[in-house]
Amino acid sequence: MKTNLTQEIQLVNLRLKSANTRVTIRESNGCLQLRATLPLKPGDADIKKTGKKQYNLSLNIPANFDGLKTAEEEAYELGKLIARKTFIWHDKYLGNETIKKDLKTIGELLETFENEYFKTHKRTTKSEHTFFYYYSRIKRYTNADDLAIGENLINAIEKIDKEWARYNAVRAISVFCQLFKIEINLTNYAKVPESNSRNVPTDKEIVRGFYKFDEYVNHRGKQVNQDVQDSWQLWRWIYGMLAVFGLRPREIFVNPHINWWLSNDNIDLTWKVDKDCKTGEREALPLYKEWIEEFDLRNSKYLEMLAREISKKDQNNYAEITALIQRVSWWFRKIGLDFKPYDLRHGWAIRAHILGIPIKAAADNLGHSVQIHTKTYQRWFSLDMRKLAINQALSKRHEVELIKDENTGLKMENERLKIEVEKLKMEMVYKES
């Protein structure tokens, strides 16, 4: 589509040239522009002292085949004005003045985004999660004061350096533009980036990471606010819960079932994920129960700290809960971990696979479908799973070799003892005779 349009623009420009029309058409950021040398726009400096300057006139024409027909007509009209020396700058060619009368800024549309979005989407926990995902990325990567036109949104996208951040922003902007009927061409930005690597921690690294919180306390400065000097214990507890259950961080903060977690009736040691979470309610089972004891995860002190922390937040305010989640990531960086909170979730999935847990059971425990489980985590299974599997196989082989050596030693010892017994028997027979 993009190639065909480019070729058609070239053909149109050849026709314009043959007709001695001193105007060409070009595509830029999803819009078609007319390029021509014109008298200076009011307010422009005459740097070259020619009284003229080359300008690109957008006219808000979308970069598609219908737009190209319009652009060609406008090019011929502009060419006539140039040839007759009757061109003057007015609203049509000044652009912004006219556009501002009809269009709103990105910020103005964001104010109505939620209301418009839920006119066509049923409001559920999952749809609210999705909406906030779109809203937060548009707000983060665009300028609220810019007019909500394709060119400005494309410019915002091109300023994003990281591939995955850009891709996620494009997804959000695409929904935004469809909802508000903004002409934009995102074809060049829709490609999914190659999978970036994840640093999925091993079991030893997870345990070592837990005790890094203690190392932080031992080495931190003495000038610590008394109100928060023990707060690190809560974030260490959260770290342990993420590792043991493979939870999403949000599933710890949204209406946590603290009483159930501490209850004596909770014989399976499950964490109840609340119905208001992304994929609804479920009971998550631990993969390594021994970590619950080692990390002291049922200590009521830490649950009281959690209750106090979330009492400060509005549970229905997605942004406030997100701030807590970002705090988890901040602590990971602060204590020097080289993996992220979600890497613990990926680690749980890979560990479950290595242990031979059926995909359906693992997917249910993590709170998503088998399809999502396979699609999302299979990307990380290849290298990481191979490393874990090989290390596990080598470890088992080492254990087998040790057992073999031990058996060989026992056999040799057994033979030696047999010989000793035979000697003793012979000696006894000799004495008796």
Residue, then its C-alpha position, 0 to 999 in steps of 0.5 A: m500500500k505504501t509503495n503503491l502510493t509512493q509510485e502514484i505520487q511520482l506519476v502525479n508529480l510527472r504530470l504536474k511537471s509536464a504541465n509546467t506547474r511549479v508545485t510538487i506533492r510529497e508525503s510526510n507523517g501520514c499527510l500529503q503536502l504541496r511544495a512550492t516556492l512562494p512569497l514570504k509568509p507574513g512574519d517570516a524573515d527574508i534571509k536570502k533577500t529574494g522575497k521568496k521561500q520554499y514552503n510545504l503546505s499540508l492543507n490537512i490532506p490524508a496520505n491515501f489515494d483519495g487524498l492524492k486526488t485532492a492534492e493534485e487538484e489543489a496543486y493545479e490551483l496553486g500552480k495557476l496562482i503562482a503563474r499569474k502572480t496572484f498568490i496571497w497568504h490566507d487562511k487556507y494556506l496559512g493552515n493553523e488558523t483554520i485548523k484551530k477553529d475546527l480541531k481540538t488539542i490532544g489534551e482536550l480530547l484526552e479529557t473526554f477519552e474515557n467517556e467516549y471509550f466506554k460508549t463502545h466498550k463494556r466497563t469491566t475490570k479488564s476494560e478499565h485496565t486496557f483503557f488506562y494502558y492506552y490513556s497513560r501512554i498517550k499522556r506520557y508520549t504526546n504534548a497535550d497542547d498540540l493539535a490532535i492531528g496525524e502529523n503531531l501524533i506521528n512526530a510524538i511517536e518518532k521521538i520515542d527511542k525504545e522500540w517496545a515503548r514506541y510500539n505500545a504508544v502506537r497501539a494506544i494512539s491507533v485506538f485514540c485516532q479511531l475513536f476521534k476519527i483522526e486521519i493518520n497512517l501508522t503502517n510504518y510503525a505497526k511492526v512488532p519489535e523483535s523480542n527483547s531479552r529478559n533476565v529470568p532469575t534462577d532459584k539461587e538468584i531469587v533467594r539471593g535477591f531476597y536477602k539483598f534487602d537485608e544487605y541494603v539496610n546494613h549499608r544504608g545511611k543513618q539519616v533515615n526518616q523514622d516513619v519509613q525506616d522499616s518500610w523496606q520489610l514490606w517491599r521485601w515481603i512483596y518480593g517474596m510473594l511475587a516469587v512464590f506465586g508468580l503474581r502480577p504486582r497489582e494482585i497484591f495491592v487490589n483488595p488483598h484477602i489478608n485474613w484468608w492468607l493468615s487463616n488456619d483454614n488456608i491449609d493449601l497456602t493459597w493467595k486469593v486474587d480479588k475479583d476486581c483484578k485484571t483476570g478476575e478472582r482465583e486462588a494462586l498456589p505456591l510453587y515452592k512452599e518452603w520459600i513461604e517459611e524461609f521468606d517469613l511470608r505469613n508474618s502478620k507484621y508485614l500484612e499489617m504494613l500492607a494494610r496500612e499502605i493500601s489504606k492510603k490509596d483509592q482502590n478504584n483509582y487505577a493511577e494510585i495502584t499503578a504508583l504502588i506497582q512502580r514503587v515495587s520496581w523502584w525497590f528492585r533497582k534500589i537494592g541492585l537487582d538486575f531483573k524486574p518484578y515481572d521477571l519473577r512471574h516469567g521465572w515461575a512459568i518457566r520453573a513450572h514447565i521445567l518441573g513438568i506441571p501441565i500448561k493448563a494448570a500453570a496458566d490457571n495459576l497465573g490467571h490467564s488462558v493457555q493461549i496467552h500463556t504459550k504466546t507470552y511465555q514461550r518467547w522466554f522458554s527457549l533459551d532460559m528453559r534450555k539453560l535451566a534444563i541443561n543445568q538441571a540435567l547436569s546436576k542430576r547426572h552429577e548426582v547419578e555419578l556420585i551414587k555410582d561411585e558410592n555404589t562402587g565403593l560399597k561393592m569394593e568394601n563388601e568384597r573386602l569384608k567378604i575376604e576378611v570373613e573368609k580369613l577369619k573362618m579359616e583361622m578358626v578352623y585352623k585353631e580348632s584342628 
